[in-house]
Structure formats: C-alpha cells, structure tokens
Amino acid sequence: MTLAPRPPEIPAPMPSSTEAPVLVWFREDLRLGDHPALAAALETGRPVTALYLYDDASPSLRPLGGASQWWLSRSLKALAQDCAALGLPFTVRKGAAATEIPKAVKEAGAAQTLWSRRYGAAEAKIDGEVQARLERAGVEVSTFNGRLLYEPWEVTSKAGTPLKLFSPFWRACQAKGDPAPPLPRPTKRDVTAGPALDGLAVEDLALEPTTPDWAGGLRANWTPGEAGAREAVGAFLDDGLRGYAKNRDRPDLPATSRMSPHLRFGEVSPRQLWHAVEAAKAEGAANGTDVEKFRAELGWREFSYHLLHQHPELATRNVQPRFDAFPWSKPDPAQMRAWRRGLTGYPIVDAGMRQLWTTGWMHNRVRMICASFLIKDLLVDWREGEAWFWDTLVDADPANNAASWQWVAGCGADAAPYFRVFNPILQGEKFDPEGAYVKAFVPELKDVPTRYVHKPWEATEIELRAAGVTLGEDYPRTIVDHGKARDRALAAFGRLPPKDG
C-alpha cells in the first residue's frame, strides 16, 4: 500500500501587530463561510489578499473535465463578486503553482501564506514544494482542513492502521463526536484589505464552451457559487430531507440533496451540512433516521478521501490487485457510443446517461445502474467509465468518482458482493415504478404504457404503434442481452484469483 504524502499540520498563525500582508490561496474551497484559512488570516489583523491559481502547467495534475471547467468558471465569478463585496482583494492567475505562488507572495510582500489542505498525491507533493520554497524565503505557511470532517490520518483502527471497510470507518468517525460548528462568514468590518495583485479575468481562463456551446442544460439546472450552495441547502432542508432515507434511491422524486458539485468545489463545507441537518432535526423538520442516512452519505465521501490517501492511483489502479487479471473486453466503439449517448435500449440506463449529458449530473442510484451496465453487461474496464464521468459530471470528484466506480466494479473497498450485476429492468421497475424518470429523459417513450416503459420490447406492435414507437427506429433495440451478459460477467468473476491469493 502506498500512501499519498501527508500534508504537514501547521498551527494557525497568532495575531500580530506587523503590517506585512498575508495571502490566502483559494483552491477547492471557493467560499467565504466556514473557511478556516481565511478566518485565520483575518484573525491576524494584518492586510489580507486572496488568490486563485488555475494550475494548468503542472504535468502531474489531472486536468479538469469539461463540465467541471464550466462549474469552476461560474464559481470563480461568484467568489470574485463575494470578495469584492467584503472589500477583500481577489486575484485570478494561471500557471504552475510551484513558481506562481511564490511569485504572487513576493509581489504582495506577504509574510504569511495560508491554504486548505489537499489529499491527492500530486496535489500534496506540489503543496510541499510550494511550502518549502516559501519557507526558504522566510515566509510563514499555515495549512488547514477546509475540505473534510475528519482528515485521513485522523481516522484509524485501534492499532493505528488505515481502515479498509466503510462500516468500521464510519463507526470510528462517529466515535469522535460531532465535528466542530462551522465558522461564521466574515463581514466587511472583519477585513483589512491587502494589496491588489495583477491578474486575469475569469473569462481569460477560457473554461466555458463556445463553439459548440453545450452548456445550456448546465446553466438551466445549476447556480454555482456560495450563494447557489446556500440556496440548494435551503431547498434540500425544505423539500428533500424529510423522507430522505426512504426516498433517496428514487430518481423520479426530488429526494436527494444535489449538494455534490457544491461540495466538490468547496462552496459549502461538510461541517455546514452536518450542522444544518442537525438544526433541521431539532426544529422538527426531519427525523433522526433521515439525518443519520444523510450523514452516512457525507461519510462515504469521507471514506473516499480516506481511500485516496491510501491509494494515490485510485482513478487508474485497482484497489484489489487480484482484479489486475480480470478479462476485460476490448471496448466496442458502437456500444461505447450507445452507452455515452443513452441509446443502449435499456430505458433506465439511457435516461441516466442522457440526464448526465444534459445536466452534468446523474442521480446516484442511476449512476450505479449505468456503471454496472458498462462494466458487467458490456465487460468494459471501469476506467473507461470513470474517465467519461470525469469529463461530463459537474461534481467529478477525484476521490468519490474513482472510489464509486471501483465499488461497482468490485475491485474497490467494501465492494461486497463484488460480483453483483444490476438488472436494468428490475432496477428501473423498483426505483422508477411509474416510469416518470425515464419519460423525462427519454421522451420517445413518454406514451408507452407504464408496465412496458422499462422493457418496451415486451409491448405488442399495436401498443408501440399507439405510443408512436417503432423499435430500432424511434428507440433502439437493446445492444446486449442482459441475461447472457450476466452469465458472461459471472464467469469472468469466477476466473479471478482467490481474494487472499
């Protein structure tokens, strides 16, 4: 097991009478509320300058996908406006962090730099290089946990070793008690403005699509930024939290938080969400079962970062090495196109893939169904799917995305039973019983009788004609027989080396 570099835990700076500015380096924490690095900077009483660096020049970093770039662009614009309202100078630049951050610190005349820790191996290594350069130049560096409830090295077994299964991991987290309350959002009177640095307009980063402009569905469905996150939290507390434990697997109901992209870019913190649902319970707006289930979903996010810290190559290498021998099929280009475009002939799969392409997001239950179809019905390597989701999800998270794909593939942590093959017909009938989700994203089936909406091939020609559907023309025939594909997948799993072998 190879652990990602552990960022040093550096205490917050003490208040000082010096007038030397401090610089806050924003990264995946694009908010002002519950921002430990920003709060510590303001507590020094020194002038404060804020910077976001779009690092497109460090070769070890994985480039953001298209949908994430769109979100980042909108989120940066929102953060710039929020900083301006506070009187906090905020600059956007681009380039390699190892050179650009020390340069910005020197230009600002900053005596101290503060940031939230990152947990990917490449990011942690870069942060270490930046810290070393700054400290050699006599600049203090302070780093903070601004992303997680509990950092990876804080949650271990009694023997002090990393935990490999979710349930004991989450029990260990809960044993620590509730996380600290979130820090308040600063006000204008809290800010002493530091120097304004030269920088770029967010538009200069060219993160949003132009020709073609495929982001119309994203604009219609999302409001990136801290204010958008607050609005989404309020909507969830009002309409989604009550009944969450029972209804969260229903893609036809507004029963999920839709907080994942806001968490991904740090527009809301997990501590804020933890205490928001606790307040809702105290006010009688939710019951304990719903709150605990939602917290467990925050726990899965925590566990994913725990895994990323243990397995730095989470997006490219099987957590369980025995899966290195799995007999993946060579991807069939026609089948891959059908899966990506939502034209597999299995309505729940097609609805999910079209929701993804249209909105940049997919319901979590349907993500599992679509992933299982690619991996186990088509026997395509999970890394192909992970890469597609990385490019098309607005919440493409380096820990969650990879950990979840490995879980479905069976090669990840806590993937039991690892050989589970989701039946797309039964899954559709169970979780979208009236076909409302399918009909919303596969409109060619909107008039198909409900009993056939997840298996239109069982309808008679008369019934299909009445619904305006001709299979193979208006809606595709299935690209693979699920029963035969399941048998093939189980045979492939059966050839794996023993778990302890």
C-alpha positions in Angstrom: 0.0 0.0 0.0 1.4 3.4 -1.0 0.2 6.4 1.0 -0.2 9.8 -0.5 2.2 12.4 1.1 0.7 13.7 4.3 0.4 17.4 4.4 2.0 18.9 7.5 -0.4 20.0 10.2 0.7 23.6 10.8 -1.0 25.6 13.6 -2.9 28.8 12.8 -0.9 32.0 13.0 -1.1 34.1 16.1 -2.3 37.6 15.9 0.5 40.0 15.2 1.0 43.7 15.1 3.1 43.6 12.0 1.7 45.3 8.9 3.1 42.7 6.5 0.2 41.3 4.4 -1.0 37.7 4.4 -2.1 35.8 1.3 -4.9 33.3 1.3 -4.6 30.7 -1.6 -8.0 29.5 -2.6 -8.2 26.1 -4.2 -11.1 23.6 -3.8 -12.7 25.8 -1.1 -14.5 28.5 -3.1 -16.5 30.1 -0.3 -16.1 32.6 2.5 -18.1 30.9 5.2 -16.5 28.2 7.4 -13.2 28.8 5.7 -10.5 28.1 8.3 -7.6 29.5 6.3 -9.4 32.8 5.6 -10.7 33.1 9.1 -7.1 32.6 10.5 -5.8 35.2 8.1 -8.4 37.7 9.2 -7.7 37.0 12.8 -4.1 38.1 12.4 -5.3 41.7 12.0 -3.0 42.1 9.0 -4.0 43.2 5.5 -5.3 40.2 3.6 -5.0 39.4 -0.1 -6.7 36.4 -1.8 -5.6 34.4 -4.9 -6.9 31.6 -7.0 -4.4 29.9 -9.3 -5.6 27.8 -12.2 -2.8 25.3 -12.4 -2.8 24.0 -16.0 1.0 23.8 -16.1 1.9 21.2 -13.5 2.2 17.9 -15.5 1.3 15.7 -12.6 -2.1 17.2 -12.1 -5.2 15.6 -13.8 -6.9 18.2 -16.0 -10.5 19.0 -15.1 -13.2 17.7 -17.4 -15.3 19.9 -19.5 -18.3 20.1 -17.2 -16.1 20.8 -14.1 -14.3 23.6 -16.0 -17.7 25.2 -16.7 -18.6 25.0 -13.0 -15.3 26.3 -11.9 -15.6 29.3 -14.2 -19.0 30.2 -12.8 -17.9 29.6 -9.2 -14.8 31.8 -9.6 -17.0 34.6 -10.9 -19.3 34.3 -7.9 -16.3 34.2 -5.5 -14.8 37.3 -7.1 -18.1 39.2 -6.5 -18.4 38.0 -2.9 -14.8 39.1 -2.2 -15.4 42.5 -3.8 -18.5 42.9 -1.5 -16.2 42.3 1.5 -13.5 44.6 0.3 -11.1 41.6 0.0 -8.8 41.9 -3.0 -9.1 38.7 -5.1 -6.9 37.8 -8.0 -7.1 35.0 -10.5 -3.9 33.7 -12.2 -2.8 30.6 -14.1 0.4 28.6 -14.2 2.4 26.1 -12.2 1.9 26.5 -8.5 5.5 25.8 -7.6 6.5 29.0 -9.4 3.4 31.2 -9.5 2.5 31.1 -5.8 6.0 32.2 -4.5 5.9 34.9 -7.2 2.5 36.2 -6.0 3.6 36.1 -2.4 6.7 38.2 -3.3 4.6 40.7 -5.3 2.2 41.0 -2.4 5.0 41.4 0.1 3.3 38.8 2.2 4.9 37.5 5.3 2.5 34.6 5.6 0.5 32.3 3.2 -2.5 30.2 4.2 -4.4 27.5 2.4 -6.7 24.4 2.8 -5.0 21.1 2.5 -5.5 18.8 -0.5 -5.3 15.0 -0.4 -4.3 13.7 -3.8 -0.7 12.6 -4.1 0.1 15.1 -6.9 -1.5 18.0 -5.1 0.1 17.2 -1.8 3.5 17.0 -3.5 3.1 20.3 -5.2 1.9 21.9 -1.9 5.0 20.6 -0.2 7.2 22.1 -2.9 5.4 25.5 -2.6 5.7 25.4 1.2 9.5 24.6 1.0 10.1 27.5 -1.4 8.2 29.9 0.7 9.8 28.9 4.0 13.3 29.2 2.4 12.3 32.8 1.5 11.3 33.4 5.1 7.5 33.3 4.5 5.4 31.5 7.2 3.0 28.8 5.9 -0.2 27.7 7.7 -2.4 25.0 6.3 -5.9 23.9 7.4 -8.6 21.3 7.0 -11.2 23.0 4.8 -12.5 20.0 2.9 -13.4 17.2 5.2 -15.0 16.4 8.5 -12.0 14.2 9.5 -8.7 14.1 7.8 -7.4 10.7 6.5 -4.8 10.2 9.2 -7.3 11.1 12.0 -9.5 8.0 11.5 -7.7 4.7 12.0 -8.2 1.3 13.6 -7.3 0.8 17.2 -3.9 -0.4 16.0 -3.4 2.9 14.2 -3.7 1.4 10.7 -6.0 2.7 7.8 -9.5 1.3 7.7 -10.4 -0.7 4.6 -14.2 -1.1 5.1 -16.8 1.6 5.3 -18.8 0.4 8.3 -15.8 0.3 10.8 -14.5 3.6 9.3 -17.8 5.3 9.9 -18.1 4.0 13.4 -14.6 5.3 14.1 -15.7 8.7 12.7 -18.9 8.8 14.8 -16.9 7.8 17.9 -15.1 11.2 17.6 -18.4 13.0 18.2 -19.9 15.8 16.2 -17.5 17.9 14.2 -16.9 21.5 15.4 -19.5 24.1 14.4 -18.8 25.9 11.2 -17.0 29.2 11.3 -19.1 32.3 10.6 -18.9 34.1 7.3 -16.8 37.2 7.6 -18.3 40.6 7.3 -16.8 43.7 5.7 -15.7 45.1 9.1 -13.5 42.0 9.6 -11.4 42.7 6.5 -8.3 44.8 6.3 -7.6 44.9 2.5 -4.2 43.9 1.4 -2.5 44.8 -1.9 -4.4 44.1 -5.2 -2.3 42.0 -7.5 -2.4 42.0 -11.3 -4.3 39.0 -12.6 -6.6 37.7 -15.2 -10.3 38.0 -15.8 -12.0 34.6 -15.2 -13.0 34.7 -18.9 -9.4 34.7 -19.8 -9.1 31.1 -18.5 -11.4 30.0 -21.3 -13.1 27.4 -19.2 -16.6 27.6 -20.7 -17.5 26.1 -24.1 -18.1 28.4 -27.0 -18.3 26.5 -30.3 -20.3 24.4 -29.8 -21.9 25.8 -26.6 -23.1 22.5 -25.0 -23.6 24.1 -21.5 -27.2 25.2 -21.9 -28.5 22.4 -19.8 -25.9 23.1 -17.1 -26.9 26.8 -17.0 -30.6 25.8 -16.7 -30.1 23.4 -13.8 -27.3 24.9 -11.6 -26.2 28.1 -9.9 -22.5 27.6 -9.0 -21.1 29.7 -6.1 -21.6 30.0 -2.4 -24.9 31.8 -2.7 -26.1 29.0 -5.0 -25.0 26.4 -2.5 -26.9 28.2 0.3 -30.0 28.2 -1.9 -29.5 24.5 -2.6 -29.1 23.7 1.1 -32.3 25.5 1.9 -34.2 23.7 -0.8 -33.0 20.3 0.4 -33.9 21.1 4.0 -37.4 22.3 3.0 -38.2 19.6 0.4 -35.7 16.7 0.4 -34.5 15.9 3.9 -37.8 14.6 5.3 -38.2 11.1 3.9 -34.6 11.1 2.6 -33.7 7.7 4.0 -36.7 6.1 2.2 -36.8 8.1 -1.0 -33.1 8.8 -1.8 -33.0 5.9 -4.3 -35.9 7.2 -6.3 -34.7 9.2 -9.3 -38.3 10.2 -10.1 -38.6 12.1 -6.8 -36.8 15.3 -5.7 -35.4 13.4 -2.7 -31.6 14.0 -2.9 -29.6 16.9 -1.8 -27.9 17.7 -5.1 -25.1 19.1 -3.0 -22.3 17.1 -4.6 -21.0 19.8 -7.0 -21.1 22.4 -4.3 -19.1 20.1 -2.1 -16.7 19.3 -4.9 -15.7 22.9 -5.3 -15.9 23.8 -1.7 -18.8 26.2 -2.0 -20.3 24.6 1.1 -18.4 22.6 3.7 -19.3 19.2 5.1 -19.4 20.8 8.6 -22.0 23.3 7.4 -24.2 20.5 6.0 -23.7 18.3 9.1 -24.9 21.0 11.5 -27.6 22.2 9.1 -29.4 18.9 9.1 -28.9 18.7 12.9 -30.7 22.0 13.2 -33.5 20.8 11.0 -33.9 17.8 13.2 -34.0 20.0 16.3 -36.7 22.1 14.7 -38.8 19.1 13.8 -38.2 19.4 10.1 -36.6 16.0 9.8 -36.4 12.8 11.8 -33.3 11.1 13.1 -33.3 8.3 10.5 -33.2 10.8 7.7 -30.5 12.8 9.3 -28.3 9.8 10.0 -28.7 8.5 6.5 -27.7 11.8 5.0 -24.7 12.0 7.4 -23.7 8.5 6.3 -23.6 9.8 2.7 -21.2 12.5 3.9 -19.4 9.6 5.5 -19.0 7.8 2.2 -17.4 11.0 0.8 -15.0 11.0 3.8 -14.3 7.3 3.2 -13.5 8.0 -0.5 -10.9 10.6 0.6 -9.6 8.1 3.1 -9.1 5.6 0.2 -7.5 8.3 -2.0 -5.0 8.9 0.7 -4.2 5.2 1.0 -4.3 4.6 -2.8 -3.0 7.7 -4.7 -3.7 6.0 -8.0 -7.3 5.4 -7.2 -8.5 6.5 -10.6 -6.2 4.2 -12.5 -5.2 1.2 -10.4 -7.4 -1.5 -8.8 -7.5 -1.3 -5.0 -7.6 -5.1 -5.0 -4.6 -6.2 -7.1 -6.3 -9.6 -8.0 -8.5 -7.6 -10.4 -5.5 -6.9 -12.5 -6.2 -10.3 -14.0 -9.8 -9.5 -14.9 -10.6 -10.4 -18.5 -11.9 -7.1 -19.8 -13.3 -7.0 -23.3 -11.9 -4.6 -25.9 -14.5 -1.7 -26.0 -16.7 -1.9 -29.0 -16.9 1.6 -30.5 -20.6 1.3 -31.4 -21.5 0.0 -27.9 -19.5 2.7 -26.3 -21.2 5.4 -28.3 -24.6 3.9 -27.5 -23.8 3.9 -23.7 -22.5 7.5 -23.8 -25.4 8.8 -25.7 -28.1 6.9 -23.9 -29.0 4.6 -26.8 -28.5 1.2 -25.2 -32.1 0.1 -25.5 -32.4 -0.2 -21.7 -34.6 2.8 -20.7 -33.2 3.4 -17.1 -29.6 3.3 -18.4 -30.5 5.6 -21.3 -32.3 8.1 -19.1 -29.4 8.3 -16.7 -26.8 8.8 -19.5 -29.0 11.5 -21.1 -29.5 13.2 -17.7 -25.7 13.3 -17.4 -25.2 14.7 -20.8 -28.0 17.3 -20.5 -27.5 18.5 -16.9 -23.9 17.4 -15.9 -25.3 15.3 -13.1 -26.9 11.9 -12.6 -29.0 10.5 -9.7 -26.7 8.3 -7.5 -28.8 5.1 -7.9 -28.8 5.5 -11.6 -25.0 6.1 -11.6 -24.7 2.6 -10.1 -27.0 1.1 -12.7 -25.2 2.8 -15.6 -21.8 1.8 -14.3 -22.9 -1.8 -13.7 -24.2 -1.9 -17.3 -20.9 -0.7 -18.8 -18.7 -2.9 -16.6 -20.7 -6.1 -16.3 -23.1 -6.2 -19.2 -20.5 -4.9 -21.7 -17.5 -6.1 -19.7 -15.7 -2.8 -20.3 -12.9 -1.7 -18.0 -14.2 0.5 -15.2 -11.6 3.1 -16.0 -13.3 3.9 -19.3 -16.5 4.8 -17.4 -14.6 6.8 -14.8 -12.9 8.9 -17.5 -16.3 9.6 -19.1 -17.9 10.7 -15.9 -14.8 12.8 -15.1 -15.4 14.7 -18.2 -19.2 15.1 -18.1 -20.0 15.4 -14.3 -20.1 18.8 -12.7 -19.3 17.0 -9.4 -16.4 15.0 -10.8 -14.5 14.5 -7.6 -11.1 12.8 -7.6 -12.0 10.6 -4.6 -15.7 10.0 -5.0 -15.7 9.3 -8.7 -12.9 6.8 -8.7 -13.9 5.1 -5.4 -17.5 4.6 -6.6 -16.5 3.2 -10.0 -14.2 0.7 -8.2 -17.0 -0.2 -5.8 -19.4 -1.1 -8.7 -16.6 -2.9 -10.5 -16.0 -5.0 -7.4 -12.3 -4.1 -7.3 -12.5 -1.4 -4.7 -13.0 -1.2 -1.0 -16.1 -2.7 0.7 -17.4 -4.0 -2.7 -19.5 -6.8 -1.5 -20.8 -8.8 -3.2 -18.2 -7.8 -5.7 -19.9 -9.9 -8.4 -23.3 -8.1 -8.2 -24.8 -7.4 -11.6 -27.6 -4.9 -11.6 -30.6 -5.9 -13.7 -31.5 -2.7 -15.5 -35.1 -3.8 -16.0 -35.7 -4.7 -12.3 -33.8 -1.7 -11.1 -36.0 0.6 -13.3 -39.2 -1.0 -12.1 -38.2 -0.8 -8.5 -36.9 2.7 -8.3 -38.8 4.4 -11.1 -42.1 2.5 -10.8 -44.3 4.8 -12.8 -41.6 5.5 -15.4 -41.6 9.2 -14.7 -37.8 9.5 -14.7 -37.4 7.6 -17.9 -40.1 9.6 -19.6 -38.5 12.8 -18.5 -35.2 12.0 -20.2 -36.3 9.5 -22.9 -39.3 11.4 -24.3 -39.7 9.0 -27.2 -41.1 6.5 -24.6 -43.5 9.1 -22.9 -46.6 7.4 -24.3 -45.6 3.8 -23.7 -47.8 2.1 -21.1 -46.2 2.1 -17.7 -46.0 -1.7 -17.5 -43.7 -1.6 -20.5 -41.7 1.6 -20.0 -38.7 -0.3 -18.6 -39.0 -3.1 -21.2 -40.6 -1.7 -24.3 -39.8 -4.8 -26.4 -42.5 -6.7 -24.5 -45.2 -4.4 -25.7 -47.1 -5.5 -28.8 -46.6 -3.8 -32.1 -50.1 -2.3 -31.7 -49.3 -0.9 -28.3 -46.0 0.5 -29.6 -47.6 2.0 -32.6 -50.2 3.7 -30.4 -47.3 5.2 -28.4 -45.6 6.4 -31.6 -42.6 4.0 -31.2 -41.0 1.6 -33.6 -38.2 -0.2 -32.0 -35.0 0.1 -34.0 -36.2 3.5 -35.4 -37.7 5.7 -32.8 -36.0 3.9 -29.9 -33.1 1.5 -30.2 -33.3 -2.2 -29.7 -31.1 -3.5 -26.8 -27.4 -3.6 -27.7 -26.8 -6.7 -25.5 -29.0 -9.4 -24.0 -28.8 -8.8 -20.2 -29.3 -12.5 -19.3 -26.4 -13.7 -21.5 -24.3 -10.7 -20.4 -24.8 -11.5 -16.8 -23.7 -15.1 -17.3 -20.6 -13.9 -19.1 -19.8 -11.5 -16.3 -20.2 -14.1 -13.6 -18.0 -16.5 -15.5 -15.3 -13.8 -15.7 -15.6 -13.1 -12.0 -15.3 -16.8 -11.4 -11.9 -16.9 -13.0 -10.4 -14.3 -10.6 -7.7 -15.4 -8.2 -8.9 -16.0 -4.7 -9.3 -12.9 -2.5 -6.4 -13.8 -0.3 -4.4 -15.4 -3.1 
